[in-house]
Amino acid sequence: MNDKKFYMEKTFMNRAIELAREGMDNGDGGPFGCVIVKEGIIVAEGNNCVTKENDPTAHAEIVAIRRACDVLGSFQLTGCDIYTSCEPCPMCLGAIYWARPERVFFAANRNDAAKAGFDDDFIYKELKLPLEDRTIPHIRVQNDEGADIFRTWVSKENKIKY
Amino acid sequence: MNDKKFYMEKTFMNRAIELAREGMDNGDGGPFGCVIVKEGIIVAEGNNCVTKENDPTAHAEIVAIRRACDVLGSFQLTGCDIYTSCEPCPMCLGAIYWARPERVFFAANRNDAAKAGFDDDFIYKELKLPLEDRTIPHIRVQNDEGADIFRTWVSKENKIKY
């Protein structure tokens, strides 16, 4: 049983890596691929399409998450596993937390990505900095008006929480 | 001149907050809005559409970034400012770093969002944890095959870096 489980995990990761290679060869974007699996079946696949689509958010995981949610008709990936060829960058990790799958499997990590010229590790470091020390300045304005809308949300009836 | 600058910043933030309110009232998703400005002109707007579109990545900033990049025909937001009704969550902050705008203005912050039931602050805390301590398990497999593809990327000719 463990052998079978290992074999399936390897099959899914191999597919994620294959998607990464195909996307790179096609000139879609960087060498990143992702598959999302539910009950032993791939429900969606994705590869990095940043440069092809002029979309900086079109990382493999984001592409696959959007497709999987579309297929499943849900904004949650309950019961799903994510197989990604590289440790998710902060953007994709955030997306994963919002989508709430069961587990994330990855092959290469943020250091491997950094060595190949990708900013993953840099962004992880920036996230930990106080707002005033970040490379991209973050400036707070109109605190009260911004917070006020949350009070309306809290008291709103018939809202769908996510 | 400073008065004019302040007035413009306030106008853009008011619009972001208005988008947040409209989106909430329309039932698109949570109360979040965003505008992206280049040379004093709004090039794209967005509001949270998570529940309407069954897309956990459809946060206001992601929606606006994708639209702005489409309008500008670029995967970079060089020279742009982002006005968002709430401090970006880790996913959106990651997207902002990949899009590389000049500055980010925000009104409410992660604590305001958390008080209204949004996971922003929780995800910020998870990001800082070692992989093995995270609520969503992150499991590394096939390190070598994952890293190998980056070596191919580094030696690839005619690639578009992003």
Chai-1 contact restraints between the chains, C-beta under 6 A:
chainA,res_idxA,chainB,res_idxB,connection_type,confidence,min_distance_angstrom,max_distance_angstrom,comment,restraint_id
A,M13,B,V141,contact,1.0,0.0,6.0,A-B,restraint_1
A,M13,B,Q142,contact,1.0,0.0,6.0,A-B,restraint_2
A,I17,B,E145,contact,1.0,0.0,6.0,A-B,restraint_3
A,A20,B,I149,contact,1.0,0.0,6.0,A-B,restraint_4
A,R21,B,I149,contact,1.0,0.0,6.0,A-B,restraint_5
A,P31,B,I149,contact,1.0,0.0,6.0,A-B,restraint_6
A,P31,B,W153,contact,1.0,0.0,6.0,A-B,restraint_7
A,V50,B,F75,contact,1.0,0.0,6.0,A-B,restraint_8
A,V50,B,Y162,contact,1.0,0.0,6.0,A-B,restraint_9
A,T51,B,I160,contact,1.0,0.0,6.0,A-B,restraint_10
A,T51,B,Y162,contact,1.0,0.0,6.0,A-B,restraint_11
A,N54,B,C69,contact,1.0,0.0,6.0,A-B,restraint_12
A,N54,B,S74,contact,1.0,0.0,6.0,A-B,restraint_13
A,N54,B,F75,contact,1.0,0.0,6.0,A-B,restraint_14
A,D55,B,R66,contact,1.0,0.0,6.0,A-B,restraint_15
A,D55,B,C69,contact,1.0,0.0,6.0,A-B,restraint_16
A,P56,B,F75,contact,1.0,0.0,6.0,A-B,restraint_17
A,P56,B,W98,contact,1.0,0.0,6.0,A-B,restraint_18
A,P56,B,A99,contact,1.0,0.0,6.0,A-B,restraint_19
A,T57,B,I62,contact,1.0,0.0,6.0,A-B,restraint_20
A,T57,B,R66,contact,1.0,0.0,6.0,A-B,restraint_21
A,T57,B,A95,contact,1.0,0.0,6.0,A-B,restraint_22
A,I62,B,T57,contact,1.0,0.0,6.0,A-B,restraint_23
A,R66,B,D55,contact,1.0,0.0,6.0,A-B,restraint_24
A,R66,B,T57,contact,1.0,0.0,6.0,A-B,restraint_25
A,C69,B,N54,contact,1.0,0.0,6.0,A-B,restraint_26
A,C69,B,D55,contact,1.0,0.0,6.0,A-B,restraint_27
A,S74,B,N54,contact,1.0,0.0,6.0,A-B,restraint_28
A,F75,B,V50,contact,1.0,0.0,6.0,A-B,restraint_29
A,F75,B,N54,contact,1.0,0.0,6.0,A-B,restraint_30
A,F75,B,P56,contact,1.0,0.0,6.0,A-B,restraint_31
A,S85,B,G146,contact,1.0,0.0,6.0,A-B,restraint_32
A,C89,B,G94,contact,1.0,0.0,6.0,A-B,restraint_33
A,P90,B,P90,contact,1.0,0.0,6.0,A-B,restraint_34
A,P90,B,G94,contact,1.0,0.0,6.0,A-B,restraint_35
A,M91,B,M91,contact,1.0,0.0,6.0,A-B,restraint_36
A,M91,B,G94,contact,1.0,0.0,6.0,A-B,restraint_37
A,M91,B,A95,contact,1.0,0.0,6.0,A-B,restraint_38
A,G94,B,C89,contact,1.0,0.0,6.0,A-B,restraint_39
A,G94,B,P90,contact,1.0,0.0,6.0,A-B,restraint_40
A,G94,B,M91,contact,1.0,0.0,6.0,A-B,restraint_41
A,G94,B,G94,contact,1.0,0.0,6.0,A-B,restraint_42
A,G94,B,I123,contact,1.0,0.0,6.0,A-B,restraint_43
A,A95,B,T57,contact,1.0,0.0,6.0,A-B,restraint_44
A,A95,B,M91,contact,1.0,0.0,6.0,A-B,restraint_45
A,Y97,B,I123,contact,1.0,0.0,6.0,A-B,restraint_46
A,W98,B,P56,contact,1.0,0.0,6.0,A-B,restraint_47
A,A99,B,P56,contact,1.0,0.0,6.0,A-B,restraint_48
A,R103,B,P137,contact,1.0,0.0,6.0,A-B,restraint_49
A,V104,B,H138,contact,1.0,0.0,6.0,A-B,restraint_50
A,F105,B,I139,contact,1.0,0.0,6.0,A-B,restraint_51
A,F105,B,V141,contact,1.0,0.0,6.0,A-B,restraint_52
A,F106,B,R140,contact,1.0,0.0,6.0,A-B,restraint_53
A,A107,B,Q142,contact,1.0,0.0,6.0,A-B,restraint_54
A,A107,B,E145,contact,1.0,0.0,6.0,A-B,restraint_55
A,A107,B,G146,contact,1.0,0.0,6.0,A-B,restraint_56
A,A108,B,G146,contact,1.0,0.0,6.0,A-B,restraint_57
A,A108,B,A147,contact,1.0,0.0,6.0,A-B,restraint_58
A,D112,B,A147,contact,1.0,0.0,6.0,A-B,restraint_59
A,D112,B,F150,contact,1.0,0.0,6.0,A-B,restraint_60
A,A116,B,F150,contact,1.0,0.0,6.0,A-B,restraint_61
A,A116,B,W153,contact,1.0,0.0,6.0,A-B,restraint_62
A,A116,B,V154,contact,1.0,0.0,6.0,A-B,restraint_63
A,I123,B,G94,contact,1.0,0.0,6.0,A-B,restraint_64
A,I123,B,Y97,contact,1.0,0.0,6.0,A-B,restraint_65
A,P137,B,R103,contact,1.0,0.0,6.0,A-B,restraint_66
A,H138,B,V104,contact,1.0,0.0,6.0,A-B,restraint_67
A,I139,B,F105,contact,1.0,0.0,6.0,A-B,restraint_68
A,R140,B,F106,contact,1.0,0.0,6.0,A-B,restraint_69
A,V141,B,M13,contact,1.0,0.0,6.0,A-B,restraint_70
A,V141,B,F105,contact,1.0,0.0,6.0,A-B,restraint_71
A,Q142,B,M13,contact,1.0,0.0,6.0,A-B,restraint_72
A,Q142,B,A107,contact,1.0,0.0,6.0,A-B,restraint_73
A,E145,B,I17,contact,1.0,0.0,6.0,A-B,restraint_74
A,E145,B,A107,contact,1.0,0.0,6.0,A-B,restraint_75
A,G146,B,S85,contact,1.0,0.0,6.0,A-B,restraint_76
A,G146,B,A107,contact,1.0,0.0,6.0,A-B,restraint_77
A,G146,B,A108,contact,1.0,0.0,6.0,A-B,restraint_78
A,A147,B,A108,contact,1.0,0.0,6.0,A-B,restraint_79
A,A147,B,D112,contact,1.0,0.0,6.0,A-B,restraint_80
A,I149,B,A20,contact,1.0,0.0,6.0,A-B,restraint_81
A,I149,B,R21,contact,1.0,0.0,6.0,A-B,restraint_82
A,I149,B,P31,contact,1.0,0.0,6.0,A-B,restraint_83
A,F150,B,D112,contact,1.0,0.0,6.0,A-B,restraint_84
A,F150,B,A116,contact,1.0,0.0,6.0,A-B,restraint_85
A,W153,B,P31,contact,1.0,0.0,6.0,A-B,restraint_86
A,W153,B,A116,contact,1.0,0.0,6.0,A-B,restraint_87
A,V154,B,A116,contact,1.0,0.0,6.0,A-B,restraint_88
A,I160,B,T51,contact,1.0,0.0,6.0,A-B,restraint_89
A,Y162,B,V50,contact,1.0,0.0,6.0,A-B,restraint_90
A,Y162,B,T51,contact,1.0,0.0,6.0,A-B,restraint_91
